[in-house]
């Protein structure tokens, strides 16, 4: 599975958006939740899992969409299962990270 990563920087903070490539361009909806993957927020570059893991560990926050993106976030320890929600059968997680 290919992952896309986009780095967002503002006011000395870095947010990493990671999405399974096959989900880009979709609109996910379930009950009162909506996740729009059609815009530019998730449209990043293909990177290796090692590169994305390094970016995640050094970010101030992560926004992950898809089975592989969430799996990598769990492996890297930037999220826990408690952070994971399901929207239209797709895993999604967000977390603010505190850097030492």
WOFEN-V936618 format. One record per helix or strand of 3 or more residues. SS is the DSSP state (A for helix, B for strand). FROM is the first residue (numbers start at 0). TO is the last residue. If there is no record, write none. Layout:
BEGIN
SS,FROM,TO  SS,FROM,TO
END
This chain:
BEGIN
B,2,9  B,12,19  A,20,22  B,26,29  B,32,35  A,48,56  B,60,64  A,66,75  A,80,82  B,83,86  B,89,95
END
